[in-house]
């Protein structure tokens, strides 16, 4: 056997098994990678639909929770703001009966 300059023995590569063996090995490796990549993904249409229903349900629950939290925070902010300032009347200060000027009296107009 030959020896390289670093002192390791040089060994010949094993003989090739043929193109079909290499092709089979390649396809086996590709199948293995596909299975690992797919992992938890549903394989049938029904499983896929069920998974999507679950995802929509989780999204809907999250939106509801966020909306409730937003409403609660707005309510708390409103209570804090309302407690500090003076309360304003919700009734308008203008009377509902219009005033009539002294120069025109309705009873005089009929006579």
N, CA, C and O atoms as a printed pandas DataFrame, in Angstrom:
     atom_number atom_name residue_name chain_id  residue_number  x_coord  y_coord  z_coord
0              1         N          UNK        A               1    0.834   -1.183    0.000
1              2        CA          UNK        A               1    0.000    0.000    0.000
2              3         C          UNK        A               1    0.873    1.238    0.000
3              4         O          UNK        A               1    2.027    1.227    0.429
4              5         N          UNK        A               2    0.274    2.302   -0.498
5              6        CA          UNK        A               2    0.997    3.576   -0.566
6              7         C          UNK        A               2    0.808    4.342    0.724
7              8         O          UNK        A               2   -0.157    4.118    1.454
8              9         N          UNK        A               3    1.713    5.232    0.999
9             10        CA          UNK        A               3    1.649    6.076    2.178
10            11         C          UNK        A               3    1.715    7.520    1.699
11            12         O          UNK        A               3    2.559    7.868    0.873
12            13         N          UNK        A               4    0.822    8.362    2.219
13            14        CA          UNK        A               4    0.841    9.771    1.828
14            15         C          UNK        A               4    1.873   10.506    2.668
15            16         O          UNK        A               4    2.416    9.934    3.613
16            17         N          UNK        A               5    2.157   11.782    2.338
17            18        CA          UNK        A               5    3.191   12.527    3.062
18            19         C          UNK        A               5    2.898   12.692    4.559
19            20         O          UNK        A               5    3.832   12.868    5.341
20            21         N          UNK        A               6    1.637   12.642    4.975
21            22        CA          UNK        A               6    1.311   12.825    6.391
22            23         C          UNK        A               6    1.452   11.520    7.171
23            24         O          UNK        A               6    1.370   11.535    8.400
24            25         N          UNK        A               7    1.656   10.429    6.512
25            26        CA          UNK        A               7    1.868    9.165    7.195
26            27         C          UNK        A               7    0.659    8.262    7.219
27            28         O          UNK        A               7    0.757    7.156    7.749
28            29         N          UNK        A               8   -0.488    8.667    6.674
29            30        CA          UNK        A               8   -1.672    7.815    6.674
30            31         C          UNK        A               8   -1.638    6.895    5.468
31            32         O          UNK        A               8   -1.113    7.249    4.413
32            33         N          UNK        A               9   -2.191    5.740    5.634
33            34        CA          UNK        A               9   -2.231    4.803    4.532
34            35         C          UNK        A               9   -3.324    5.205    3.550
35            36         O          UNK        A               9   -4.397    5.649    3.958
36            37         N          UNK        A              10   -3.059    5.053    2.286
37            38        CA          UNK        A              10   -4.033    5.354    1.248
38            39         C          UNK        A              10   -4.754    4.050    0.931
39            40         O          UNK        A              10   -4.138    3.040    0.590
40            41         N          UNK        A              11   -6.099    4.105    1.056
41            42        CA          UNK        A              11   -6.883    2.916    0.773
42            43         C          UNK        A              11   -7.745    3.184   -0.448
43            44         O          UNK        A              11   -8.260    4.293   -0.592
44            45         N          UNK        A              12   -7.914    2.245   -1.300
45            46        CA          UNK        A              12   -8.751    2.454   -2.475
46            47         C          UNK        A              12  -10.223    2.528   -2.086
47            48         O          UNK        A              12  -10.639    1.936   -1.090
48            49         N          UNK        A              13  -11.010    3.260   -2.878
49            50        CA          UNK        A              13  -12.443    3.380   -2.627
50            51         C          UNK        A              13  -13.103    2.045   -2.949
51            52         O          UNK        A              13  -12.624    1.296   -3.800
52            53         N          UNK        A              14  -14.220    1.751   -2.254
53            54        CA          UNK        A              14  -14.905    0.504   -2.570
54            55         C          UNK        A              14  -15.477    0.554   -3.988
55            56         O          UNK        A              14  -15.796    1.621   -4.511
56            57         N          UNK        A              15  -15.591   -0.589   -4.573
57            58        CA          UNK        A              15  -16.088   -0.628   -5.946
58            59         C          UNK        A              15  -17.548   -0.189   -5.973
59            60         O          UNK        A              15  -18.300   -0.429   -5.028
60            61         N          UNK        A              16  -17.934    0.453   -7.059
61            62        CA          UNK        A              16  -19.310    0.940   -7.175
62            63         C          UNK        A              16  -20.253   -0.232   -7.400
63            64         O          UNK        A              16  -19.882   -1.247   -7.989
64            65         N          UNK        A              17  -21.456   -0.072   -6.926
65            66        CA          UNK        A              17  -22.436   -1.137   -7.002
66            67         C          UNK        A              17  -23.263   -1.037   -8.280
67            68         O          UNK        A              17  -23.999   -1.965   -8.618
68            69         N          UNK        A              18  -23.153    0.015   -8.947
69            70        CA          UNK        A              18  -23.923    0.189  -10.168
70            71         C          UNK        A              18  -24.892    1.352  -10.002
71            72         O          UNK        A              18  -25.181    1.787   -8.887
72            73         N          UNK        A              19  -25.378    1.838  -11.110
73            74        CA          UNK        A              19  -26.253    3.009  -11.113
74            75         C          UNK        A              19  -27.584    2.734  -10.437
75            76         O          UNK        A              19  -28.134    3.614   -9.775
76            77         N          UNK        A              20  -28.114    1.520  -10.593
77            78        CA          UNK        A              20  -29.409    1.197   -9.988
78            79         C          UNK        A              20  -29.313    1.222   -8.465
79            80         O          UNK        A              20  -30.248    1.670   -7.803
80            81         N          UNK        A              21  -28.231    0.762   -7.909
81            82        CA          UNK        A              21  -28.055    0.766   -6.455
82            83         C          UNK        A              21  -27.968    2.200   -5.949
83            84         O          UNK        A              21  -28.552    2.530   -4.917
84            85         N          UNK        A              22  -27.247    3.050   -6.665
85            86        CA          UNK        A              22  -27.162    4.461   -6.269
86            87         C          UNK        A              22  -28.522    5.151   -6.363
87            88         O          UNK        A              22  -28.881    5.954   -5.501
88            89         N          UNK        A              23  -29.269    4.832   -7.411
89            90        CA          UNK        A              23  -30.594    5.419   -7.591
90            91         C          UNK        A              23  -31.528    4.982   -6.455
91            92         O          UNK        A              23  -32.265    5.806   -5.914
92            93         N          UNK        A              24  -31.505    3.717   -6.097
93            94        CA          UNK        A              24  -32.332    3.212   -4.995
94            95         C          UNK        A              24  -31.969    3.891   -3.673
95            96         O          UNK        A              24  -32.838    4.250   -2.879
96            97         N          UNK        A              25  -30.666    4.054   -3.462
97            98        CA          UNK        A              25  -30.205    4.716   -2.233
98            99         C          UNK        A              25  -30.690    6.171   -2.191
99           100         O          UNK        A              25  -31.123    6.662   -1.149
100          101         N          UNK        A              26  -30.611    6.847   -3.342
101          102        CA          UNK        A              26  -31.073    8.227   -3.431
102          103         C          UNK        A              26  -32.572    8.327   -3.156
103          104         O          UNK        A              26  -33.000    9.196   -2.396
104          105         N          UNK        A              27  -33.367    7.458   -3.757
105          106        CA          UNK        A              27  -34.819    7.491   -3.560
106          107         C          UNK        A              27  -35.183    7.162   -2.111
107          108         O          UNK        A              27  -36.122    7.743   -1.568
108          109         N          UNK        A              28  -34.475    6.264   -1.496
109          110        CA          UNK        A              28  -34.722    5.942   -0.083
110          111         C          UNK        A              28  -34.446    7.164    0.792
111          112         O          UNK        A              28  -35.207    7.460    1.713
112          113         N          UNK        A              29  -33.364    7.862    0.503
113          114        CA          UNK        A              29  -33.016    9.072    1.268
114          115         C          UNK        A              29  -34.071   10.159    1.058
115          116         O          UNK        A              29  -34.438   10.851    2.007
116          117         N          UNK        A              30  -34.565   10.317   -0.183
117          118        CA          UNK        A              30  -35.601   11.321   -0.464
118          119         C          UNK        A              30  -36.893   10.997    0.272
119          120         O          UNK        A              30  -37.534   11.890    0.827
120          121         N          UNK        A              31  -37.280    9.722    0.280
121          122        CA          UNK        A              31  -38.495    9.316    0.997
122          123         C          UNK        A              31  -38.367    9.585    2.490
123          124         O          UNK        A              31  -39.311   10.043    3.134
124          125         N          UNK        A              32  -37.199    9.298    3.026
125          126        CA          UNK        A              32  -36.965    9.534    4.453
126          127         C          UNK        A              32  -37.083   11.026    4.770
127          128         O          UNK        A              32  -37.699   11.400    5.768
128          129         N          UNK        A              33  -36.503   11.868    3.936
129          130        CA          UNK        A              33  -36.579   13.315    4.156
130          131         C          UNK        A              33  -38.014   13.813    4.048
131          132         O          UNK        A              33  -38.428   14.675    4.823
132          133         N          UNK        A              34  -38.779   13.281    3.095
133          134        CA          UNK        A              34  -40.186   13.686    2.956
134          135         C          UNK        A              34  -40.983   13.331    4.203
135          136         O          UNK        A              34  -41.771   14.135    4.701
136          137         N          UNK        A              35  -40.769   12.113    4.704
137          138        CA          UNK        A              35  -41.504   11.687    5.900
138          139         C          UNK        A              35  -41.144   12.545    7.107
139          140         O          UNK        A              35  -42.017   12.884    7.906
140          141         N          UNK        A              36  -39.892   12.893    7.244
141          142        CA          UNK        A              36  -39.472   13.733    8.372
142          143         C          UNK        A              36  -40.022   15.139    8.239
143          144         O          UNK        A              36  -40.421   15.750    9.230
144          145         N          UNK        A              37  -40.045   15.654    7.022
145          146        CA          UNK        A              37  -40.533   17.015    6.806
146          147         C          UNK        A              37  -42.031   17.090    7.059
147          148         O          UNK        A              37  -42.509   18.048    7.667
148          149         N          UNK        A              38  -42.768   16.102    6.604
149          150        CA          UNK        A              38  -44.216   16.120    6.760
150          151         C          UNK        A              38  -44.596   15.948    8.224
151          152         O          UNK        A              38  -45.579   16.537    8.673
152          153         N          UNK        A              39  -43.861   15.177    8.956
153          154        CA          UNK        A              39  -44.038   15.030   10.387
154          155         C          UNK        A              39  -45.473   14.936   10.845
155          156         O          UNK        A              39  -46.087   13.872   10.765
156          157         N          UNK        A              40  -46.020   16.052   11.330
157          158        CA          UNK        A              40  -47.352   16.091   11.920
158          159         C          UNK        A              40  -48.425   16.555   10.949
159          160         O          UNK        A              40  -49.568   16.770   11.352
160          161         N          UNK        A              41  -48.083   16.711    9.696
161          162        CA          UNK        A              41  -49.071   17.190    8.739
162          163         C          UNK        A              41  -50.071   16.085    8.421
163          164         O          UNK        A              41  -49.702   14.914    8.326
164          165         N          UNK        A              42  -51.339   16.460    8.258
165          166        CA          UNK        A              42  -52.360   15.462    7.928
166          167         C          UNK        A              42  -52.112   14.873    6.541
167          168         O          UNK        A              42  -51.612   15.542    5.636
168          169         N          UNK        A              43  -52.477   13.607    6.408
169          170        CA          UNK        A              43  -52.233   12.930    5.142
170          171         C          UNK        A              43  -53.469   12.882    4.253
171          172         O          UNK        A              43  -53.349   12.855    3.029
172          173         N          UNK        A              44  -54.664   12.870    4.860
173          174        CA          UNK        A              44  -55.877   12.783    4.058
174          175         C          UNK        A              44  -56.601   14.119    4.057
175          176         O          UNK        A              44  -56.294   15.008    4.851
176          177         N          UNK        A              45  -57.556   14.246    3.165
177          178        CA          UNK        A              45  -58.333   15.484    3.038
178          179         C          UNK        A              45  -59.137   15.743    4.309
179          180         O          UNK        A              45  -59.223   16.881    4.768
180          181         N          UNK        A              46  -59.730   14.685    4.882
181          182        CA          UNK        A              46  -60.519   14.851    6.108
182          183         C          UNK        A              46  -59.655   15.321    7.272
183          184         O          UNK        A              46  -60.073   16.172    8.057
184          185         N          UNK        A              47  -58.448   14.765    7.383
185          186        CA          UNK        A              47  -57.543   15.197    8.447
186          187         C          UNK        A              47  -57.136   16.650    8.244
187          188         O          UNK        A              47  -57.029   17.409    9.208
188          189         N          UNK        A              48  -56.909   17.037    6.994
189          190        CA          UNK        A              48  -56.546   18.416    6.686
190          191         C          UNK        A              48  -57.674   19.371    7.059
191          192         O          UNK        A              48  -57.431   20.419    7.658
192          193         N          UNK        A              49  -58.914   19.011    6.704
193          194        CA          UNK        A              49  -60.068   19.856    7.032
194          195         C          UNK        A              49  -60.236   19.975    8.540
195          196         O          UNK        A              49  -60.525   21.058    9.048
196          197         N          UNK        A              50  -60.057   18.879    9.254
197          198        CA          UNK        A              50  -60.180   18.907   10.713
198          199         C          UNK        A              50  -59.108   19.807   11.331
199          200         O          UNK        A              50  -59.385   20.555   12.269
200          201         N          UNK        A              51  -57.900   19.731   10.809
201          202        CA          UNK        A              51  -56.813   20.573   11.312
202          203         C          UNK        A              51  -57.131   22.053   11.076
203          204         O          UNK        A              51  -56.890   22.888   11.948
204          205         N          UNK        A              52  -57.660   22.369    9.920
205          206        CA          UNK        A              52  -58.011   23.769    9.626
206          207         C          UNK        A              52  -59.149   24.254   10.517
207          208         O          UNK        A              52  -59.149   25.410   10.940
208          209         N          UNK        A              53  -60.128   23.382   10.810
209          210        CA          UNK        A              53  -61.213   23.757   11.731
210          211         C          UNK        A              53  -60.652   24.085   13.099
211          212         O          UNK        A              53  -61.069   25.056   13.729
212          213         N          UNK        A              54  -59.717   23.288   13.556
213          214        CA          UNK        A              54  -59.098   23.539   14.862
214          215         C          UNK        A              54  -58.371   24.878   14.862
215          216         O          UNK        A              54  -58.474   25.647   15.817
216          217         N          UNK        A              55  -57.633   25.155   13.781
217          218        CA          UNK        A              55  -56.905   26.420   13.694
218          219         C          UNK        A              55  -57.856   27.608   13.683
219          220         O          UNK        A              55  -57.598   28.616   14.342
220          221         N          UNK        A              56  -58.970   27.498   12.929
221          222        CA          UNK        A              56  -59.949   28.599   12.916
222          223         C          UNK        A              56  -60.558   28.798   14.295
223          224         O          UNK        A              56  -60.770   29.930   14.728
224          225         N          UNK        A              57  -60.840   27.696   14.984
225          226        CA          UNK        A              57  -61.392   27.794   16.335
226          227         C          UNK        A              57  -60.435   28.490   17.279
227          228         O          UNK        A              57  -60.850   29.328   18.078
228          229         N          UNK        A              58  -59.154   28.152   17.195
229          230        CA          UNK        A              58  -58.156   28.804   18.051
230          231         C          UNK        A              58  -58.051   30.297   17.729
231          232         O          UNK        A              58  -57.943   31.124   18.635
232          233         N          UNK        A              59  -58.082   30.638   16.443
233          234        CA          UNK        A              59  -58.012   32.050   16.056
234          235         C          UNK        A              59  -59.244   32.806   16.551
235          236         O          UNK        A              59  -59.132   33.930   17.040
236          237         N          UNK        A              60  -60.421   32.184   16.423
237          238        CA          UNK        A              60  -61.660   32.816   16.882
238          239         C          UNK        A              60  -61.616   33.049   18.386
239          240         O          UNK        A              60  -61.995   34.121   18.859
240          241         N          UNK        A              61  -61.158   32.058   19.138
241          242        CA          UNK        A              61  -61.055   32.205   20.592
242          243         C          UNK        A              61  -60.070   33.312   20.967
243          244         O          UNK        A              61  -60.316   34.083   21.895
244          245         N          UNK        A              62  -58.951   33.383   20.236
245          246        CA          UNK        A              62  -57.961   34.420   20.523
246          247         C          UNK        A              62  -58.539   35.820   20.262
247          248         O          UNK        A              62  -58.328   36.743   21.048
248          249         N          UNK        A              63  -59.278   35.964   19.133
249          250        CA          UNK        A              63  -59.887   37.264   18.835
250          251         C          UNK        A              63  -60.907   37.652   19.893
251          252         O          UNK        A              63  -60.955   38.807   20.315
252          253         N          UNK        A              64  -61.721   36.698   20.324
253          254        CA          UNK        A              64  -62.713   36.988   21.368
254          255         C          UNK        A              64  -62.032   37.430   22.650
255          256         O          UNK        A              64  -62.465   38.386   23.294
256          257         N          UNK        A              65  -60.973   36.738   23.019
257          258        CA          UNK        A              65  -60.245   37.083   24.240
258          259         C          UNK        A              65  -59.655   38.495   24.128
259          260         O          UNK        A              65  -59.747   39.289   25.065
260          261         N          UNK        A              66  -59.053   38.795   22.981
261          262        CA          UNK        A              66  -58.474   40.126   22.771
262          263         C          UNK        A              66  -59.552   41.201   22.812
263          264         O          UNK        A              66  -59.330   42.269   23.384
264          265         N          UNK        A              67  -60.709   40.945   22.222
265          266        CA          UNK        A              67  -61.798   41.916   22.218
266          267         C          UNK        A              67  -62.303   42.161   23.628
267          268         O          UNK        A              67  -62.530   43.306   24.017
268          269         N          UNK        A              68  -62.482   41.092   24.401
269          270        CA          UNK        A              68  -62.940   41.253   25.782
270          271         C          UNK        A              68  -61.935   42.055   26.594
271          272         O          UNK        A              68  -62.312   42.911   27.394
272          273         N          UNK        A              69  -60.661   41.777   26.386
273          274        CA          UNK        A              69  -59.615   42.501   27.114
274          275         C          UNK        A              69  -59.626   43.985   26.715
275          276         O          UNK        A              69  -59.476   44.858   27.570
276          277         N          UNK        A              70  -59.802   44.262   25.437
277          278        CA          UNK        A              70  -59.842   45.645   24.952
278          279         C          UNK        A              70  -61.023   46.387   25.567
279          280         O          UNK        A              70  -60.872   47.520   26.024
280          281         N          UNK        A              71  -62.191   45.761   25.583
281          282        CA          UNK        A              71  -63.384   46.385   26.167
282          283         C          UNK        A              71  -63.174   46.631   27.657
283          284         O          UNK        A              71  -63.535   47.689   28.173
284          285         N          UNK        A              72  -62.590   45.653   28.345
285          286        CA          UNK        A              72  -62.347   45.796   29.790
286          287         C          UNK        A              72  -61.397   46.965   30.064
287          288         O          UNK        A              72  -61.631   47.748   30.984
288          289         N          UNK        A              73  -60.330   47.088   29.271
289          290        CA          UNK        A              73  -59.380   48.185   29.465
290          291         C          UNK        A              73  -60.031   49.542   29.186
291          292         O          UNK        A              73  -59.792   50.511   29.907
292          293         N          UNK        A              74  -60.860   49.606   28.129
293          294        CA          UNK        A              74  -61.554   50.861   27.823
294          295         C          UNK        A              74  -62.498   51.238   28.947
295          296         O          UNK        A              74  -62.611   52.410   29.304
296          297         N          UNK        A              75  -63.170   50.254   29.503
297          298        CA          UNK        A              75  -64.107   50.508   30.594
298          299         C          UNK        A              75  -63.372   51.026   31.833
299          300         O          UNK        A              75  -63.826   51.959   32.497
300          301         N          UNK        A              76  -62.225   50.399   32.130
301          302        CA          UNK        A              76  -61.431   50.850   33.277
302          303         C          UNK        A              76  -60.922   52.269   33.061
303          304         O          UNK        A              76  -60.944   53.083   33.984
304          305         N          UNK        A              77  -60.467   52.569   31.859
305          306        CA          UNK        A              77  -59.966   53.908   31.565
306          307         C          UNK        A              77  -61.086   54.935   31.679
307          308         O          UNK        A              77  -60.868   56.047   32.158
308          309         N          UNK        A              78  -62.286   54.560   31.237
309          310        CA          UNK        A              78  -63.427   55.460   31.305
310          311         C          UNK        A              78  -63.802   55.731   32.764
311          312         O          UNK        A              78  -64.112   56.866   33.127
312          313         N          UNK        A              79  -63.773   54.684   33.604
313          314        CA          UNK        A              79  -64.107   54.855   35.022
314          315         C          UNK        A              79  -63.081   55.731   35.716
315          316         O          UNK        A              79  -63.444   56.567   36.544
316          317         N          UNK        A              80  -61.814   55.557   35.396
317          318        CA          UNK        A              80  -60.776   56.392   35.997
318          319         C          UNK        A              80  -60.939   57.842   35.567
319          320         O          UNK        A              80  -60.826   58.757   36.383
320          321         N          UNK        A              81  -61.201   58.046   34.302
321          322        CA          UNK        A              81  -61.358   59.389   33.767
322          323         C          UNK        A              81  -62.614   60.053   34.328
323          324         O          UNK        A              81  -62.583   61.240   34.655
324          325         N          UNK        A              82  -63.706   59.321   34.446
325          326        CA          UNK        A              82  -64.969   59.862   34.947
326          327         C          UNK        A              82  -64.905   60.185   36.428
327          328         O          UNK        A              82  -65.588   61.107   36.873
328          329         N          UNK        A              83  -64.118   59.471   37.204
329          330        CA          UNK        A              83  -64.032   59.696   38.638
330          331         C          UNK        A              83  -63.239   60.940   38.992
331          332         O          UNK        A              83  -63.488   61.524   40.046
332          333         N          UNK        A              84  -62.301   61.375   38.171
333          334        CA          UNK        A              84  -61.450   62.518   38.485
334          335         C          UNK        A              84  -62.151   63.845   38.220
335          336         O          UNK        A              84  -62.090   64.745   39.058
336          337         N          UNK        A              85  -62.791   63.983   37.116
337          338        CA          UNK        A              85  -63.408   65.256   36.727
338          339         C          UNK        A              85  -64.798   65.402   37.296
339          340         O          UNK        A              85  -65.374   64.454   37.830
340          341         N          UNK        A              86  -65.347   66.644   37.169
341          342        CA          UNK        A              86  -66.722   66.859   37.624
342          343         C          UNK        A              86  -67.684   66.288   36.590
343          344         O          UNK        A              86  -67.387   66.245   35.396
344          345         N          UNK        A              87  -68.827   65.856   37.070
345          346        CA          UNK        A              87  -69.804   65.243   36.178
346          347         C          UNK        A              87  -70.599   66.322   35.462
347          348         O          UNK        A              87  -70.963   67.333   36.062
348          349         N          UNK        A              88  -70.860   66.112   34.215
349          350        CA          UNK        A              88  -71.627   67.068   33.432
350          351         C          UNK        A              88  -73.044   66.556   33.294
351          352         O          UNK        A              88  -73.302   65.353   33.286
352          353         N          UNK        A              89  -73.958   67.512   33.186
353          354        CA          UNK        A              89  -75.359   67.139   33.016
354          355         C          UNK        A              89  -75.577   66.584   31.621
355          356         O          UNK        A              89  -75.037   67.086   30.635
356          357         N          UNK        A              90  -76.379   65.541   31.567
357          358        CA          UNK        A              90  -76.701   64.990   30.265
358          359         C          UNK        A              90  -77.894   65.730   29.648
359          360         O          UNK        A              90  -78.171   65.571   28.459
360          361         N          UNK        A              91  -78.589   66.525   30.438
361          362        CA          UNK        A              91  -79.734   67.300   29.949
362          363         C          UNK        A              91  -79.254   68.613   29.344
363          364         O          UNK        A              91  -78.323   69.222   29.872
364          365         N          UNK        A              92  -79.851   69.056   28.274
365          366        CA          UNK        A              92  -79.468   70.357   27.708
366          367         C          UNK        A              92  -79.952   71.484   28.627
367          368         O          UNK        A              92  -80.966   71.337   29.310
368          369         N          UNK        A              93  -79.239   72.586   28.641
369          370        CA          UNK        A              93  -79.584   73.705   29.503
370          371         C          UNK        A              93  -80.661   74.593   28.899
371          372         O          UNK        A              93  -81.188   75.474   29.578
372          373         N          UNK        A              94  -80.988   74.377   27.653
373          374        CA          UNK        A              94  -82.007   75.170   26.983
374          375         C          UNK        A              94  -83.371   74.583   27.332
375          376         O          UNK        A              94  -83.565   73.369   27.268
376          377         N          UNK        A              95  -84.320   75.452   27.703
377          378        CA          UNK        A              95  -85.658   74.952   28.031
378          379         C          UNK        A              95  -86.363   74.506   26.757
379          380         O          UNK        A              95  -86.049   74.979   25.664
380          381         N          UNK        A              96  -87.305   73.605   26.905
381          382        CA          UNK        A              96  -88.005   73.085   25.741
382          383         C          UNK        A              96  -89.095   74.038   25.254
383          384         O          UNK        A              96  -89.552   73.902   24.119
384          385         N          UNK        A              97  -89.526   74.994   26.073
385          386        CA          UNK        A              97  -90.554   75.947   25.669
386          387         C          UNK        A              97  -89.865   77.216   25.186
387          388         O          UNK        A              97  -89.122   77.833   25.949
388          389         N          UNK        A              98  -90.089   77.617   23.952
389          390        CA          UNK        A              98  -89.419   78.830   23.458
390          391         C          UNK        A              98  -90.029   80.076   24.090
391          392         O          UNK        A              98  -91.232   80.139   24.344
392          393         N          UNK        A              99  -89.184   81.050   24.336
393          394        CA          UNK        A              99  -89.665   82.312   24.905
394          395         C          UNK        A              99  -90.199   83.182   23.778
395          396         O          UNK        A              99  -89.681   83.187   22.661
396          397         N          UNK        A             100  -91.270   83.927   24.118
397          398        CA          UNK        A             100  -91.886   84.819   23.139
398          399         C          UNK        A             100  -91.498   86.244   23.522
399          400         O          UNK        A             100  -91.550   86.624   24.692
400          401         N          UNK        A             101  -91.119   87.001   22.546
401          402        CA          UNK        A             101  -90.713   88.376   22.845
402          403         C          UNK        A             101  -91.918   89.204   23.285
403          404         O          UNK        A             101  -93.064   88.851   23.004
404          405         N          UNK        A             102  -91.643   90.311   23.980
405          406        CA          UNK        A             102  -92.702   91.162   24.512
406          407         C          UNK        A             102  -93.411   91.925   23.406
407          408         O          UNK        A             102  -94.572   92.299   23.576
408          409         N          UNK        A             103  -92.773   92.163   22.311
409          410        CA          UNK        A             103  -93.401   92.936   21.258
410          411         C          UNK        A             103  -94.493   92.138   20.549
411          412         O          UNK        A             103  -95.377   92.730   19.930
412          413         N          UNK        A             104  -94.450   90.848   20.623
413          414        CA          UNK        A             104  -95.480   90.054   19.978
414          415         C          UNK        A             104  -96.064   89.080   20.995
415          416         O          UNK        A             104  -95.377   88.177   21.473
416          417         N          UNK        A             105  -97.302   89.267   21.309
417          418        CA          UNK        A             105  -98.011   88.381   22.226
418          419         C          UNK        A             105  -99.052   87.619   21.420
419          420         O          UNK        A             105  -99.778   88.256   20.656
420          421         N          UNK        A             106  -99.177   86.301   21.536
421          422        CA          UNK        A             106 -100.125   85.547   20.732
422          423         C          UNK        A             106 -101.571   85.942   21.015
423          424         O          UNK        A             106 -102.407   85.878   20.114
424          425         N          UNK        A             107 -101.885   86.346   22.234
425          426        CA          UNK        A             107 -103.271   86.718   22.535
426          427         C          UNK        A             107 -103.667   88.013   21.836
427          428         O          UNK        A             107 -104.839   88.184   21.500
428          429         N          UNK        A             108 -102.747   88.914   21.610
429          430        CA          UNK        A             108 -103.023   90.172   20.914
430          431         C          UNK        A             108 -103.244   89.941   19.413
431          432         O          UNK        A             108 -103.992   90.683   18.777
432          433         N          UNK        A             109 -102.612   88.938   18.861
433          434        CA          UNK        A             109 -102.714   88.710   17.433
434          435         C          UNK        A             109 -104.108   88.234   17.032
435          436         O          UNK        A             109 -104.539   88.465   15.902
436          437         N          UNK        A             110 -104.802   87.583   17.931
437          438        CA          UNK        A             110 -106.137   87.069   17.625
438          439         C          UNK        A             110 -107.190   88.164   17.674
439          440         O          UNK        A             110 -108.255   87.997   17.081
440          441         N          UNK        A             111 -106.954   89.214   18.314
441          442        CA          UNK        A             111 -107.970   90.265   18.439
442          443         C          UNK        A             111 -107.960   91.268   17.369
443          444         O          UNK        A             111 -108.774   92.192   17.382
